[in-house]
Amino acid sequence: MHRSVAYTKPLHYVKSFHNLEKVLTLHNHLPLSCLNESCASYSVPPELGQLQHYRESCTWAVKNCTEGFKTNVVLDEAIGRFKEPLISRTAFVLKTLGLIYDRDIVYKLAVEH
């Protein structure tokens, strides 16, 4: 899998974990209001963890998409260690929910992408 060498700025395009004992309301990525105290936010450095958000192009808000992200890429095989468990578990859930009948279709789709 190829990815951009560049990373977005901290607190831009984030994914989050939330302590539900402290959060009152949520946006799809960040808390909007908290109970009793403020909700703390922490950025994780790329050496510790990175957002694997694959898309064909940048969002409308990224002004230097081609120069900053699309032309400077590297091969990153780190996500590959999750491939088999992810495919297997996804197939199990889809079959359990009755959304597929043949687990092999999930494997076939994964190989194509």
Biopython code that builds the backbone (N, CA, C, O; Angstrom):
import numpy as np
from Bio.PDB.StructureBuilder import StructureBuilder

atoms = [
    (1, "MET", "N", (0.848, -1.163, 0.000)),
    (1, "MET", "CA", (0.000, 0.000, 0.000)),
    (1, "MET", "C", (0.901, 1.235, 0.000)),
    (1, "MET", "O", (1.856, 1.320, 0.772)),
    (2, "HIS", "N", (0.591, 2.162, -0.851)),
    (2, "HIS", "CA", (1.339, 3.411, -0.889)),
    (2, "HIS", "C", (0.586, 4.478, -0.101)),
    (2, "HIS", "O", (-0.645, 4.498, -0.068)),
    (3, "ARG", "N", (1.340, 5.347, 0.522)),
    (3, "ARG", "CA", (0.750, 6.452, 1.257)),
    (3, "ARG", "C", (1.617, 7.684, 1.053)),
    (3, "ARG", "O", (2.767, 7.599, 0.621)),
    (4, "SER", "N", (1.044, 8.804, 1.370)),
    (4, "SER", "CA", (1.783, 10.060, 1.287)),
    (4, "SER", "C", (2.867, 10.095, 2.353)),
    (4, "SER", "O", (2.681, 9.580, 3.456)),
    (5, "VAL", "N", (3.995, 10.701, 2.020)),
    (5, "VAL", "CA", (5.048, 10.921, 3.006)),
    (5, "VAL", "C", (4.567, 11.943, 4.035)),
    (5, "VAL", "O", (4.911, 11.858, 5.214)),
    (6, "ALA", "N", (3.774, 12.905, 3.582)),
    (6, "ALA", "CA", (3.284, 13.978, 4.459)),
    (6, "ALA", "C", (2.147, 13.482, 5.340)),
    (6, "ALA", "O", (1.409, 12.569, 4.970)),
    (7, "TYR", "N", (2.021, 14.085, 6.488)),
    (7, "TYR", "CA", (0.903, 13.844, 7.392)),
    (7, "TYR", "C", (0.132, 15.146, 7.539)),
    (7, "TYR", "O", (0.702, 16.227, 7.392)),
    (8, "THR", "N", (-1.146, 15.048, 7.824)),
    (8, "THR", "CA", (-1.909, 16.261, 8.092)),
    (8, "THR", "C", (-1.481, 16.823, 9.446)),
    (8, "THR", "O", (-0.879, 16.124, 10.260)),
    (9, "LYS", "N", (-1.798, 18.079, 9.669)),
    (9, "LYS", "CA", (-1.430, 18.745, 10.919)),
    (9, "LYS", "C", (-2.140, 18.081, 12.104)),
    (9, "LYS", "O", (-3.235, 17.543, 11.942)),
    (10, "PRO", "N", (-1.530, 18.115, 13.283)),
    (10, "PRO", "CA", (-2.213, 17.593, 14.469)),
    (10, "PRO", "C", (-3.587, 18.247, 14.649)),
    (10, "PRO", "O", (-3.757, 19.444, 14.418)),
    (11, "LEU", "N", (-4.543, 17.445, 15.061)),
    (11, "LEU", "CA", (-5.933, 17.840, 15.283)),
    (11, "LEU", "C", (-6.700, 18.155, 13.998)),
    (11, "LEU", "O", (-7.804, 18.695, 14.062)),
    (12, "HIS", "N", (-6.139, 17.828, 12.838)),
    (12, "HIS", "CA", (-6.848, 17.941, 11.562)),
    (12, "HIS", "C", (-7.113, 16.521, 11.057)),
    (12, "HIS", "O", (-6.206, 15.689, 11.034)),
    (13, "TYR", "N", (-8.352, 16.249, 10.655)),
    (13, "TYR", "CA", (-8.731, 14.927, 10.134)),
    (13, "TYR", "C", (-8.376, 13.826, 11.127)),
    (13, "TYR", "O", (-7.640, 12.896, 10.798)),
    (14, "VAL", "N", (-8.894, 13.936, 12.319)),
    (14, "VAL", "CA", (-8.534, 13.032, 13.402)),
    (14, "VAL", "C", (-9.534, 11.901, 13.569)),
    (14, "VAL", "O", (-10.672, 11.985, 13.108)),
    (15, "LYS", "N", (-9.105, 10.877, 14.214)),
    (15, "LYS", "CA", (-9.955, 9.808, 14.741)),
    (15, "LYS", "C", (-9.738, 9.830, 16.237)),
    (15, "LYS", "O", (-8.659, 10.195, 16.704)),
    (16, "SER", "N", (-10.744, 9.446, 16.988)),
    (16, "SER", "CA", (-10.662, 9.645, 18.433)),
    (16, "SER", "C", (-11.186, 8.464, 19.225)),
    (16, "SER", "O", (-11.999, 7.675, 18.743)),
    (17, "PHE", "N", (-10.703, 8.363, 20.444)),
    (17, "PHE", "CA", (-11.246, 7.475, 21.460)),
    (17, "PHE", "C", (-11.825, 8.392, 22.528)),
    (17, "PHE", "O", (-11.254, 9.444, 22.814)),
    (18, "HIS", "N", (-12.935, 8.012, 23.112)),
    (18, "HIS", "CA", (-13.598, 8.887, 24.072)),
    (18, "HIS", "C", (-13.898, 8.148, 25.365)),
    (18, "HIS", "O", (-14.253, 6.970, 25.356)),
    (19, "ASN", "N", (-13.751, 8.852, 26.469)),
    (19, "ASN", "CA", (-14.169, 8.349, 27.765)),
    (19, "ASN", "C", (-15.638, 8.738, 27.919)),
    (19, "ASN", "O", (-15.946, 9.906, 28.154)),
    (20, "LEU", "N", (-16.543, 7.772, 27.788)),
    (20, "LEU", "CA", (-17.970, 8.066, 27.781)),
    (20, "LEU", "C", (-18.500, 8.507, 29.143)),
    (20, "LEU", "O", (-19.648, 8.938, 29.253)),
    (21, "GLU", "N", (-17.676, 8.402, 30.168)),
    (21, "GLU", "CA", (-18.070, 8.931, 31.472)),
    (21, "GLU", "C", (-17.854, 10.440, 31.540)),
    (21, "GLU", "O", (-18.321, 11.087, 32.477)),
    (22, "LYS", "N", (-17.155, 11.006, 30.561)),
    (22, "LYS", "CA", (-16.855, 12.441, 30.562)),
    (22, "LYS", "C", (-17.516, 13.204, 29.415)),
    (22, "LYS", "O", (-17.691, 14.419, 29.510)),
    (23, "VAL", "N", (-17.881, 12.520, 28.343)),
    (23, "VAL", "CA", (-18.399, 13.189, 27.154)),
    (23, "VAL", "C", (-19.922, 13.231, 27.179)),
    (23, "VAL", "O", (-20.577, 12.219, 27.429)),
    (24, "LEU", "N", (-20.478, 14.412, 26.917)),
    (24, "LEU", "CA", (-21.925, 14.567, 26.861)),
    (24, "LEU", "C", (-22.433, 14.428, 25.427)),
    (24, "LEU", "O", (-23.369, 13.672, 25.166)),
    (25, "THR", "N", (-21.809, 15.165, 24.495)),
    (25, "THR", "CA", (-22.201, 15.078, 23.086)),
    (25, "THR", "C", (-20.954, 14.974, 22.210)),
    (25, "THR", "O", (-19.884, 15.482, 22.547)),
    (26, "LEU", "N", (-21.132, 14.298, 21.073)),
    (26, "LEU", "CA", (-20.010, 14.066, 20.162)),
    (26, "LEU", "C", (-20.331, 14.531, 18.759)),
    (26, "LEU", "O", (-21.465, 14.408, 18.296)),
    (27, "HIS", "N", (-19.334, 15.062, 18.090)),
    (27, "HIS", "CA", (-19.318, 15.224, 16.644)),
    (27, "HIS", "C", (-18.806, 13.870, 16.148)),
    (27, "HIS", "O", (-18.502, 13.017, 16.981)),
    (28, "ASN", "N", (-18.697, 13.632, 14.875)),
    (28, "ASN", "CA", (-18.217, 12.320, 14.430)),
    (28, "ASN", "C", (-16.739, 12.083, 14.727)),
    (28, "ASN", "O", (-16.269, 10.954, 14.588)),
    (29, "HIS", "N", (-15.992, 13.110, 15.131)),
    (29, "HIS", "CA", (-14.581, 12.914, 15.447)),
    (29, "HIS", "C", (-14.166, 13.463, 16.809)),
    (29, "HIS", "O", (-13.230, 12.944, 17.417)),
    (30, "LEU", "N", (-14.837, 14.492, 17.294)),
    (30, "LEU", "CA", (-14.400, 15.166, 18.516)),
    (30, "LEU", "C", (-15.580, 15.416, 19.456)),
    (30, "LEU", "O", (-16.724, 15.499, 19.010)),
    (31, "PRO", "N", (-15.300, 15.537, 20.763)),
    (31, "PRO", "CA", (-16.386, 15.877, 21.693)),
    (31, "PRO", "C", (-16.848, 17.326, 21.485)),
    (31, "PRO", "O", (-16.031, 18.224, 21.281)),
    (32, "LEU", "N", (-18.149, 17.536, 21.540)),
    (32, "LEU", "CA", (-18.702, 18.890, 21.447)),
    (32, "LEU", "C", (-18.933, 19.481, 22.828)),
    (32, "LEU", "O", (-18.767, 20.684, 23.031)),
    (33, "SER", "N", (-19.319, 18.628, 23.783)),
    (33, "SER", "CA", (-19.488, 19.096, 25.156)),
    (33, "SER", "C", (-19.182, 17.950, 26.110)),
    (33, "SER", "O", (-19.319, 16.774, 25.773)),
    (34, "CYS", "N", (-18.764, 18.332, 27.311)),
    (34, "CYS", "CA", (-18.301, 17.351, 28.287)),
    (34, "CYS", "C", (-19.052, 17.487, 29.604)),
    (34, "CYS", "O", (-19.632, 18.535, 29.889)),
    (35, "LEU", "N", (-19.040, 16.443, 30.392)),
    (35, "LEU", "CA", (-19.653, 16.452, 31.708)),
    (35, "LEU", "C", (-18.632, 16.877, 32.753)),
    (35, "LEU", "O", (-17.498, 16.398, 32.744)),
    (36, "ASN", "N", (-19.022, 17.767, 33.644)),
    (36, "ASN", "CA", (-18.243, 18.157, 34.822)),
    (36, "ASN", "C", (-16.906, 18.827, 34.542)),
    (36, "ASN", "O", (-16.532, 19.744, 35.273)),
    (37, "GLU", "N", (-16.192, 18.424, 33.546)),
    (37, "GLU", "CA", (-14.860, 18.963, 33.293)),
    (37, "GLU", "C", (-14.604, 18.968, 31.794)),
    (37, "GLU", "O", (-15.392, 18.421, 31.022)),
    (38, "SER", "N", (-13.537, 19.568, 31.395)),
    (38, "SER", "CA", (-13.241, 19.575, 29.962)),
    (38, "SER", "C", (-12.703, 18.212, 29.531)),
    (38, "SER", "O", (-12.079, 17.498, 30.316)),
    (39, "CYS", "N", (-12.950, 17.877, 28.305)),
    (39, "CYS", "CA", (-12.414, 16.643, 27.737)),
    (39, "CYS", "C", (-11.021, 16.938, 27.205)),
    (39, "CYS", "O", (-10.831, 17.892, 26.451)),
    (40, "ALA", "N", (-10.078, 16.151, 27.582)),
    (40, "ALA", "CA", (-8.697, 16.362, 27.139)),
    (40, "ALA", "C", (-8.495, 15.771, 25.748)),
    (40, "ALA", "O", (-9.088, 14.750, 25.400)),
    (41, "SER", "N", (-7.655, 16.424, 24.965)),
    (41, "SER", "CA", (-7.269, 15.918, 23.649)),
    (41, "SER", "C", (-5.763, 15.733, 23.613)),
    (41, "SER", "O", (-5.011, 16.556, 24.136)),
    (42, "TYR", "N", (-5.338, 14.664, 23.003)),
    (42, "TYR", "CA", (-3.912, 14.390, 22.880)),
    (42, "TYR", "C", (-3.627, 13.952, 21.458)),
    (42, "TYR", "O", (-4.366, 13.151, 20.885)),
    (43, "SER", "N", (-2.571, 14.468, 20.899)),
    (43, "SER", "CA", (-2.135, 14.030, 19.580)),
    (43, "SER", "C", (-1.144, 12.883, 19.742)),
    (43, "SER", "O", (-0.343, 12.863, 20.677)),
    (44, "VAL", "N", (-1.210, 11.949, 18.835)),
    (44, "VAL", "CA", (-0.291, 10.821, 18.825)),
    (44, "VAL", "C", (0.727, 11.057, 17.724)),
    (44, "VAL", "O", (0.338, 11.307, 16.583)),
    (45, "PRO", "N", (2.022, 10.986, 18.026)),
    (45, "PRO", "CA", (3.021, 11.188, 16.968)),
    (45, "PRO", "C", (2.976, 10.042, 15.949)),
    (45, "PRO", "O", (2.652, 8.911, 16.310)),
    (46, "PRO", "N", (3.297, 10.322, 14.684)),
    (46, "PRO", "CA", (3.244, 9.288, 13.642)),
    (46, "PRO", "C", (4.102, 8.062, 13.939)),
    (46, "PRO", "O", (3.811, 6.976, 13.436)),
    (47, "GLU", "N", (5.141, 8.210, 14.737)),
    (47, "GLU", "CA", (5.976, 7.056, 15.078)),
    (47, "GLU", "C", (5.219, 6.065, 15.969)),
    (47, "GLU", "O", (5.543, 4.877, 16.002)),
    (48, "LEU", "N", (4.218, 6.558, 16.684)),
    (48, "LEU", "CA", (3.439, 5.710, 17.577)),
    (48, "LEU", "C", (2.193, 5.151, 16.892)),
    (48, "LEU", "O", (1.830, 3.994, 17.103)),
    (49, "GLY", "N", (1.556, 5.955, 16.093)),
    (49, "GLY", "CA", (0.351, 5.512, 15.390)),
    (49, "GLY", "C", (-0.027, 6.504, 14.324)),
    (49, "GLY", "O", (0.218, 7.703, 14.457)),
    (50, "GLN", "N", (-0.630, 5.998, 13.259)),
    (50, "GLN", "CA", (-1.036, 6.907, 12.191)),
    (50, "GLN", "C", (-2.402, 6.517, 11.673)),
    (50, "GLN", "O", (-2.793, 5.351, 11.706)),
    (51, "LEU", "N", (-3.108, 7.504, 11.202)),
    (51, "LEU", "CA", (-4.430, 7.316, 10.641)),
    (51, "LEU", "C", (-4.290, 6.694, 9.255)),
    (51, "LEU", "O", (-3.634, 7.262, 8.383)),
    (52, "GLN", "N", (-4.890, 5.556, 9.054)),
    (52, "GLN", "CA", (-4.886, 4.908, 7.740)),
    (52, "GLN", "C", (-6.203, 5.264, 7.061)),
    (52, "GLN", "O", (-7.186, 4.531, 7.167)),
    (53, "HIS", "N", (-6.212, 6.378, 6.376)),
    (53, "HIS", "CA", (-7.418, 6.878, 5.731)),
    (53, "HIS", "C", (-7.143, 6.981, 4.239)),
    (53, "HIS", "O", (-6.623, 7.991, 3.764)),
    (54, "TYR", "N", (-7.488, 5.951, 3.516)),
    (54, "TYR", "CA", (-7.166, 5.899, 2.098)),
    (54, "TYR", "C", (-8.284, 6.506, 1.284)),
    (54, "TYR", "O", (-9.457, 6.180, 1.460)),
    (55, "ARG", "N", (-7.896, 7.397, 0.391)),
    (55, "ARG", "CA", (-8.862, 8.008, -0.506)),
    (55, "ARG", "C", (-8.149, 8.345, -1.802)),
    (55, "ARG", "O", (-6.923, 8.446, -1.847)),
    (56, "GLU", "N", (-8.921, 8.514, -2.836)),
    (56, "GLU", "CA", (-8.343, 8.786, -4.146)),
    (56, "GLU", "C", (-7.709, 10.166, -4.225)),
    (56, "GLU", "O", (-6.692, 10.354, -4.893)),
    (57, "SER", "N", (-8.314, 11.127, -3.540)),
    (57, "SER", "CA", (-7.785, 12.477, -3.579)),
    (57, "SER", "C", (-7.994, 13.142, -2.223)),
    (57, "SER", "O", (-8.607, 12.561, -1.327)),
    (58, "CYS", "N", (-7.491, 14.338, -2.080)),
    (58, "CYS", "CA", (-7.628, 15.087, -0.830)),
    (58, "CYS", "C", (-9.028, 15.682, -0.727)),
    (58, "CYS", "O", (-9.746, 15.794, -1.721)),
    (59, "THR", "N", (-9.400, 16.057, 0.480)),
    (59, "THR", "CA", (-10.664, 16.760, 0.661)),
    (59, "THR", "C", (-10.537, 18.171, 0.092)),
    (59, "THR", "O", (-9.435, 18.629, -0.208)),
    (60, "TRP", "N", (-11.640, 18.837, -0.050)),
    (60, "TRP", "CA", (-11.654, 20.192, -0.613)),
    (60, "TRP", "C", (-10.827, 21.173, 0.219)),
    (60, "TRP", "O", (-10.349, 22.176, -0.310)),
    (61, "ALA", "N", (-10.654, 20.898, 1.502)),
    (61, "ALA", "CA", (-9.961, 21.838, 2.396)),
    (61, "ALA", "C", (-8.433, 21.798, 2.263)),
    (61, "ALA", "O", (-7.748, 22.711, 2.724)),
    (62, "VAL", "N", (-7.901, 20.750, 1.638)),
    (62, "VAL", "CA", (-6.444, 20.638, 1.497)),
    (62, "VAL", "C", (-6.014, 21.394, 0.250)),
    (62, "VAL", "O", (-6.366, 21.019, -0.868)),
    (63, "LYS", "N", (-5.263, 22.446, 0.450)),
    (63, "LYS", "CA", (-4.902, 23.340, -0.651)),
    (63, "LYS", "C", (-3.718, 22.849, -1.483)),
    (63, "LYS", "O", (-3.637, 23.171, -2.669)),
    (64, "ASN", "N", (-2.810, 22.088, -0.905)),
    (64, "ASN", "CA", (-1.628, 21.635, -1.638)),
    (64, "ASN", "C", (-1.670, 20.126, -1.876)),
    (64, "ASN", "O", (-0.675, 19.438, -1.650)),
    (65, "CYS", "N", (-2.780, 19.621, -2.317)),
    (65, "CYS", "CA", (-2.987, 18.181, -2.456)),
    (65, "CYS", "C", (-1.939, 17.532, -3.356)),
    (65, "CYS", "O", (-1.260, 16.595, -2.937)),
    (66, "THR", "N", (-1.806, 18.011, -4.565)),
    (66, "THR", "CA", (-0.883, 17.376, -5.508)),
    (66, "THR", "C", (0.558, 17.495, -5.050)),
    (66, "THR", "O", (1.278, 16.499, -4.993)),
    (67, "GLU", "N", (0.984, 18.712, -4.722)),
    (67, "GLU", "CA", (2.383, 18.919, -4.334)),
    (67, "GLU", "C", (2.687, 18.322, -2.961)),
    (67, "GLU", "O", (3.753, 17.739, -2.760)),
    (68, "GLY", "N", (1.766, 18.463, -2.026)),
    (68, "GLY", "CA", (2.034, 18.052, -0.653)),
    (68, "GLY", "C", (1.752, 16.596, -0.341)),
    (68, "GLY", "O", (2.381, 16.022, 0.549)),
    (69, "PHE", "N", (0.817, 15.988, -1.056)),
    (69, "PHE", "CA", (0.393, 14.647, -0.681)),
    (69, "PHE", "C", (0.450, 13.616, -1.813)),
    (69, "PHE", "O", (0.898, 12.492, -1.590)),
    (70, "LYS", "N", (0.013, 13.972, -3.004)),
    (70, "LYS", "CA", (-0.145, 12.975, -4.062)),
    (70, "LYS", "C", (1.139, 12.611, -4.803)),
    (70, "LYS", "O", (1.252, 11.492, -5.304)),
    (71, "THR", "N", (2.095, 13.508, -4.886)),
    (71, "THR", "CA", (3.289, 13.220, -5.677)),
    (71, "THR", "C", (4.447, 12.672, -4.845)),
    (71, "THR", "O", (5.402, 12.130, -5.401)),
    (72, "ASN", "N", (4.376, 12.804, -3.543)),
    (72, "ASN", "CA", (5.459, 12.348, -2.681)),
    (72, "ASN", "C", (4.957, 11.175, -1.832)),
    (72, "ASN", "O", (4.472, 11.368, -0.717)),
    (73, "VAL", "N", (5.082, 9.956, -2.375)),
    (73, "VAL", "CA", (4.529, 8.772, -1.710)),
    (73, "VAL", "C", (5.614, 7.737, -1.430)),
    (73, "VAL", "O", (6.673, 7.733, -2.058)),
    (74, "VAL", "N", (5.320, 6.860, -0.470)),
    (74, "VAL", "CA", (6.221, 5.763, -0.127)),
    (74, "VAL", "C", (5.410, 4.482, 0.010)),
    (74, "VAL", "O", (4.204, 4.517, 0.255)),
    (75, "LEU", "N", (6.085, 3.362, -0.152)),
    (75, "LEU", "CA", (5.460, 2.065, 0.092)),
    (75, "LEU", "C", (5.456, 1.828, 1.593)),
    (75, "LEU", "O", (6.507, 1.856, 2.232)),
    (76, "ASP", "N", (4.287, 1.596, 2.154)),
    (76, "ASP", "CA", (4.153, 1.372, 3.596)),
    (76, "ASP", "C", (3.396, 0.063, 3.796)),
    (76, "ASP", "O", (2.189, -0.006, 3.564)),
    (77, "GLU", "N", (4.099, -0.954, 4.220)),
    (77, "GLU", "CA", (3.482, -2.276, 4.383)),
    (77, "GLU", "C", (3.046, -2.553, 5.816)),
    (77, "GLU", "O", (2.666, -3.678, 6.139)),
    (78, "ALA", "N", (3.097, -1.540, 6.677)),
    (78, "ALA", "CA", (2.749, -1.725, 8.085)),
    (78, "ALA", "C", (1.324, -2.220, 8.272)),
    (78, "ALA", "O", (1.076, -3.048, 9.148)),
    (79, "ILE", "N", (0.385, -1.737, 7.475)),
    (79, "ILE", "CA", (-1.013, -2.135, 7.609)),
    (79, "ILE", "C", (-1.221, -3.601, 7.228)),
    (79, "ILE", "O", (-2.215, -4.210, 7.624)),
    (80, "GLY", "N", (-0.291, -4.169, 6.462)),
    (80, "GLY", "CA", (-0.420, -5.555, 6.006)),
    (80, "GLY", "C", (-0.535, -6.577, 7.118)),
    (80, "GLY", "O", (-1.123, -7.640, 6.917)),
    (81, "ARG", "N", (0.014, -6.281, 8.285)),
    (81, "ARG", "CA", (-0.063, -7.252, 9.383)),
    (81, "ARG", "C", (-1.489, -7.461, 9.874)),
    (81, "ARG", "O", (-1.766, -8.434, 10.574)),
    (82, "PHE", "N", (-2.390, -6.562, 9.514)),
    (82, "PHE", "CA", (-3.793, -6.678, 9.929)),
    (82, "PHE", "C", (-4.685, -7.293, 8.854)),
    (82, "PHE", "O", (-5.866, -7.539, 9.096)),
    (83, "LYS", "N", (-4.133, -7.540, 7.675)),
    (83, "LYS", "CA", (-4.949, -7.966, 6.542)),
    (83, "LYS", "C", (-5.724, -9.249, 6.806)),
    (83, "LYS", "O", (-6.949, -9.256, 6.682)),
    (84, "GLU", "N", (-5.053, -10.322, 7.162)),
    (84, "GLU", "CA", (-5.730, -11.605, 7.339)),
    (84, "GLU", "C", (-6.767, -11.579, 8.461)),
    (84, "GLU", "O", (-7.900, -12.010, 8.251)),
    (85, "PRO", "N", (-6.402, -11.079, 9.662)),
    (85, "PRO", "CA", (-7.434, -11.040, 10.703)),
    (85, "PRO", "C", (-8.626, -10.156, 10.325)),
    (85, "PRO", "O", (-9.767, -10.483, 10.648)),
    (86, "LEU", "N", (-8.366, -9.047, 9.646)),
    (86, "LEU", "CA", (-9.445, -8.149, 9.255)),
    (86, "LEU", "C", (-10.371, -8.808, 8.239)),
    (86, "LEU", "O", (-11.593, -8.720, 8.360)),
    (87, "ILE", "N", (-9.798, -9.459, 7.249)),
    (87, "ILE", "CA", (-10.609, -10.138, 6.241)),
    (87, "ILE", "C", (-11.419, -11.261, 6.880)),
    (87, "ILE", "O", (-12.615, -11.392, 6.621)),
    (88, "SER", "N", (-10.782, -12.054, 7.698)),
    (88, "SER", "CA", (-11.451, -13.181, 8.338)),
    (88, "SER", "C", (-12.597, -12.725, 9.242)),
    (88, "SER", "O", (-13.696, -13.276, 9.190)),
    (89, "ARG", "N", (-12.333, -11.723, 10.062)),
    (89, "ARG", "CA", (-13.367, -11.240, 10.992)),
    (89, "ARG", "C", (-14.501, -10.535, 10.263)),
    (89, "ARG", "O", (-15.663, -10.659, 10.649)),
    (90, "THR", "N", (-14.165, -9.789, 9.200)),
    (90, "THR", "CA", (-15.195, -9.132, 8.406)),
    (90, "THR", "C", (-16.093, -10.176, 7.750)),
    (90, "THR", "O", (-17.316, -10.035, 7.756)),
    (91, "ALA", "N", (-15.501, -11.207, 7.194)),
    (91, "ALA", "CA", (-16.275, -12.276, 6.563)),
    (91, "ALA", "C", (-17.188, -12.957, 7.581)),
    (91, "ALA", "O", (-18.350, -13.237, 7.284)),
    (92, "PHE", "N", (-16.670, -13.223, 8.775)),
    (92, "PHE", "CA", (-17.460, -13.865, 9.822)),
    (92, "PHE", "C", (-18.680, -13.013, 10.184)),
    (92, "PHE", "O", (-19.793, -13.532, 10.283)),
    (93, "VAL", "N", (-18.474, -11.721, 10.380)),
    (93, "VAL", "CA", (-19.580, -10.830, 10.759)),
    (93, "VAL", "C", (-20.599, -10.720, 9.636)),
    (93, "VAL", "O", (-21.803, -10.805, 9.882)),
    (94, "LEU", "N", (-20.134, -10.533, 8.407)),
    (94, "LEU", "CA", (-21.065, -10.418, 7.281)),
    (94, "LEU", "C", (-21.881, -11.685, 7.086)),
    (94, "LEU", "O", (-23.067, -11.623, 6.763)),
    (95, "LYS", "N", (-21.247, -12.832, 7.282)),
    (95, "LYS", "CA", (-21.973, -14.101, 7.165)),
    (95, "LYS", "C", (-22.952, -14.267, 8.318)),
    (95, "LYS", "O", (-24.081, -14.711, 8.108)),
    (96, "THR", "N", (-22.542, -13.921, 9.527)),
    (96, "THR", "CA", (-23.414, -14.017, 10.697)),
    (96, "THR", "C", (-24.642, -13.129, 10.546)),
    (96, "THR", "O", (-25.740, -13.510, 10.953)),
    (97, "LEU", "N", (-24.461, -11.951, 9.965)),
    (97, "LEU", "CA", (-25.574, -11.023, 9.748)),
    (97, "LEU", "C", (-26.444, -11.414, 8.553)),
    (97, "LEU", "O", (-27.483, -10.798, 8.316)),
    (98, "GLY", "N", (-26.031, -12.419, 7.812)),
    (98, "GLY", "CA", (-26.794, -12.852, 6.652)),
    (98, "GLY", "C", (-26.604, -11.961, 5.437)),
    (98, "GLY", "O", (-27.409, -11.999, 4.507)),
    (99, "LEU", "N", (-25.560, -11.170, 5.438)),
    (99, "LEU", "CA", (-25.312, -10.266, 4.316)),
    (99, "LEU", "C", (-24.540, -10.932, 3.195)),
    (99, "LEU", "O", (-24.595, -10.491, 2.047)),
    (100, "ILE", "N", (-23.827, -11.983, 3.519)),
    (100, "ILE", "CA", (-23.162, -12.812, 2.511)),
    (100, "ILE", "C", (-23.364, -14.268, 2.906)),
    (100, "ILE", "O", (-23.635, -14.573, 4.067)),
    (101, "TYR", "N", (-23.232, -15.151, 1.949)),
    (101, "TYR", "CA", (-23.369, -16.576, 2.228)),
    (101, "TYR", "C", (-22.071, -17.324, 1.993)),
    (101, "TYR", "O", (-21.890, -18.446, 2.466)),
    (102, "ASP", "N", (-21.180, -16.698, 1.264)),
    (102, "ASP", "CA", (-19.908, -17.326, 0.925)),
    (102, "ASP", "C", (-18.778, -16.447, 1.458)),
    (102, "ASP", "O", (-18.559, -15.348, 0.950)),
    (103, "ARG", "N", (-18.057, -16.923, 2.479)),
    (103, "ARG", "CA", (-16.964, -16.142, 3.068)),
    (103, "ARG", "C", (-15.868, -15.843, 2.054)),
    (103, "ARG", "O", (-15.158, -14.845, 2.180)),
    (104, "ASP", "N", (-15.731, -16.697, 1.057)),
    (104, "ASP", "CA", (-14.674, -16.502, 0.064)),
    (104, "ASP", "C", (-14.847, -15.208, -0.733)),
    (104, "ASP", "O", (-13.866, -14.667, -1.245)),
    (105, "ILE", "N", (-16.068, -14.709, -0.844)),
    (105, "ILE", "CA", (-16.271, -13.472, -1.597)),
    (105, "ILE", "C", (-15.526, -12.309, -0.950)),
    (105, "ILE", "O", (-15.038, -11.425, -1.655)),
    (106, "VAL", "N", (-15.430, -12.293, 0.377)),
    (106, "VAL", "CA", (-14.705, -11.232, 1.067)),
    (106, "VAL", "C", (-13.226, -11.315, 0.724)),
    (106, "VAL", "O", (-12.584, -10.290, 0.493)),
    (107, "TYR", "N", (-12.686, -12.518, 0.689)),
    (107, "TYR", "CA", (-11.276, -12.701, 0.330)),
    (107, "TYR", "C", (-11.029, -12.270, -1.110)),
    (107, "TYR", "O", (-10.019, -11.629, -1.398)),
    (108, "LYS", "N", (-11.937, -12.613, -2.013)),
    (108, "LYS", "CA", (-11.788, -12.227, -3.412)),
    (108, "LYS", "C", (-11.805, -10.715, -3.570)),
    (108, "LYS", "O", (-10.992, -10.160, -4.309)),
    (109, "LEU", "N", (-12.721, -10.046, -2.886)),
    (109, "LEU", "CA", (-12.803, -8.595, -2.955)),
    (109, "LEU", "C", (-11.538, -7.942, -2.385)),
    (109, "LEU", "O", (-11.051, -6.948, -2.925)),
    (110, "ALA", "N", (-11.018, -8.498, -1.308)),
    (110, "ALA", "CA", (-9.822, -7.939, -0.690)),
    (110, "ALA", "C", (-8.599, -8.062, -1.589)),
    (110, "ALA", "O", (-7.747, -7.174, -1.603)),
    (111, "VAL", "N", (-8.510, -9.138, -2.325)),
    (111, "VAL", "CA", (-7.372, -9.342, -3.229)),
    (111, "VAL", "C", (-7.447, -8.368, -4.403)),
    (111, "VAL", "O", (-6.418, -7.909, -4.898)),
    (112, "GLU", "N", (-8.650, -8.058, -4.844)),
    (112, "GLU", "CA", (-8.824, -7.126, -5.966)),
    (112, "GLU", "C", (-8.440, -5.717, -5.595)),
    (112, "GLU", "O", (-8.106, -4.926, -6.477)),
    (113, "HIS", "N", (-8.476, -5.371, -4.311)),
    (113, "HIS", "CA", (-8.215, -3.975, -3.898)),
    (113, "HIS", "C", (-6.916, -3.879, -3.193)),
    (113, "HIS", "O", (-6.521, -2.793, -2.771)),
]
sb = StructureBuilder()
sb.init_structure("model")
sb.init_model(0)
sb.init_chain("A")
sb.init_seg("    ")
for serial, (resi, resn, name, xyz) in enumerate(atoms, 1):
    if name == "N":
        sb.init_residue(resn, " ", resi, " ")
    sb.init_atom(name, np.array(xyz, "f"), 0.0, 1.0, " ", f" {name:<3s}", serial, name[0])
structure = sb.get_structure()
